[in-house]
Amino acid sequence: MKRYKAFLKETWWLWCIYLVATLMLVLFVHKIFLAIIPMMVVNFFYFALVRYDDDGNFIGA
């Protein structure tokens, strides 16, 4: 759980931008863009697993 907290602490602003952009697409373009939300969840867990260890320490270069 520490890796997810560390990743979210570092990138919370980016996820907020993604969420706002997705909501704008849903509201002004088409509801099909709601499919982006589960994709963002998968991306969050993938990048947290790849970039942080179990203790929440940054691994990447």
N, C-alpha and C positions, 0 to 999 in steps of 0.2 A: 504494500500500500504506500510505502514511502516513495517509491519511484513515481507513482502517479501524482502524489502531492508535489514532489519536486518539479515534475514536468509542467504541471498546471501553474505552479508558482512562477515559473519562468516564461510561460507562453499564454497566460490568461488573456492578455490583450489581443493576441492573434485569434483566439477562439471566439472572442466577442465580435471581432470584425467579421469572421466567417459567418457567425450566426446572424448578424444584422444584414449582411449581404444576401444570405439565403432567404431571410424573411422578406427582404425587398423583392427578390426574384419571385417568391411565392405570391406576394400581394400584387405586383405590377405586371408580371409576365404570365406565369402559369403555375398551377398547383403541382405539376410534375416535379418541380424543384424540391418538394418535400422529401424526395428520395435522397437528397444530399445529406440530410441529417444523420441517418444511420451510417452513411459513408464516413462522416466526420467522427463518429464514435469509434469506428474501427480504426481510423487513422490515429486517433488519440492513443488508443491502447497499443497499437503497433509501435509508434514512435517512442512512447514511454518505455516499452520493453527493450527497444533497440538502444536507446540513448542513456538509460540509467540502470544502475545495479539495484540489488535488493535493499540497500541502505539509502537509496536516493542520491547517490554520488554520480556525477556526470562521467560517462565512459568515452564518448566520441572524441574525435580529433578536433 
